[in-house]
């Protein structure tokens, strides 16, 4: 089962590098715009760091710190972004994020390590709730930049 987790994490690393290249290299956005308009990248990086710590220590707490942002930006991104054009690349990334999250939860719960999952999720909530609030507020107050960079209009019509 670890081979599946390593494979999923490797694909997550590749899609994260790809999105960073697109935002920073192709679109030439400011670092703050990269973080808030591509919140999938810091979410994925957090998960990948936790995954590496898990591989080295077998402690699942760090593995679960990234679950909330993976769910919020990856899992829910599947329902927010359109399924057409360049957004198909973003949707592939969201699928990869959701699969990594599912793998982490599945392996932890089959191992019965509920305490580590609960503690990791709690730490993730404490860290990422302010980040999600900031990210959502930033996007709402910079809708024109969001439309330009992402090519998506998130306002309800």
N, C-alpha and C positions, 0 to 999 in steps of 0.2 A: 504493500500500500504506500510505502514511502516513495517508491519510484514514481507513482502517479502524482504525489504531492510535489516532488522535485520537478517533474515534467511540467506541471501546471505553473509552478513558480517560475520556471525558466521562460515559459511563454508570457507570463505576466511581466517579467523583466523586459522582454523584447517589445511588448506593446507599450510599456512605459517609456522605454528609450525612444520608440517611434513617435509617441505623442509629444515627448519633450523636444525632439528634433523638429516636429511640425510647428509647435508653438514658438519655441525659441529661435530656431534656425530659419524656417520658412516664413512664418507669420511675423517674426521679429517683435514679439510682444515684450512688455516689461516683465521682470520677474514676478511682481505682485499679480499682474494679469495672468501669468502662467499658473500661479498657485490657485487663484480663485476661479478662473475660467476653465482650468484643467485640474480640478480638485481630485480627479482620479489619480493623478501622478503622486501627490503626497500620500494619498490613501494607500496606493499600491506600494510605495516605498516603505511606509510604516509596516505593512503586512510582510514585505520581503525581509525587512530587518528582523521582525518577530519570528519569521520562518527560519532564518539563519540561526538565531539564538536557540530556537527549538531544536534544530538539527544538532547543534553543539552541546546543548545541556539536557535535552529531552524534557525540559520544563515547558508546559503548554501555556503558561500565563502570557508570555510575550506574543505567542502566536495569536491569541484572542484579542489583543489590544487593537489590532487593525480591523476587526470584524465590523464594527459600527460604520466606519467610513466606507468599507467595501460594500456593505449593504446599501447605505444611503446613496453613494455616488455611482456605484456599479450596478447593484440590483435595481434600484429605482430609476437609474439612467435608462434602463431598457424600456421604460414606459414614458420617459420625458422626451427623448431624442427621436427624430423621425427615422424611419427604416428605409432611407433612400439616399442616393448620391454619396458624397463623402462621409456622411454620417454612418454609413455601414461600417466604416473602419472604427468609429467610436463605439458602435454597437458590438462589434467583435470584441473590443476591449472590455466592454461591460459584461459580456458573457464570460470572458476569462476571469474577470474579477469575481463574478458570482460563483464560478466553479471553484476557485481557490477558497472562497468563504465556505462553500458547501463541503469541500474536502476537509478543511480544518474542523468544522463542526462535527462532521461524520466520524472522523478518526478520534476526536476527543470523546464523543459520547459513546462510541463503541468500546473505548478504553475505560469508560466510567469515570473519567477525570473531571467531574462536575465542578469541583472546587476551583480548579485552575481556570476552567471556562468562565465561571462566575466572576472570579477576581480579575481576569483579563478583560472581560466585557465591562466591568465596573470602571477599571482604569481607563479603558477606551472611551467610555461615556464621559468621564471627567475631563479627559484631554480634548476629545473631538466635538463635544457639544458646543463649546465656545467657538471652535473653528467653523463648524457648520453654520452657526448663527452669523459669524462674520462673513463667510462666503456667500450666504444667501442674501444678506444685507448689501454686500458689495455689488452683487449681480443686479439686484433690484434698483440700486442707485446709479448703475452704469449700464443701463439697458442698451444704449446705442453702441457702446464698445462691445458688448456681448453679441449683439446682432452682427456687427462687422467681423469680429474674430471667429465666432462659431457658425455664423450663417444660419442661426436659429432664433426665432422669436418666441420667447417663453411667456409673453403676455397672453392672457386669455382674451379671446375675441368674442 
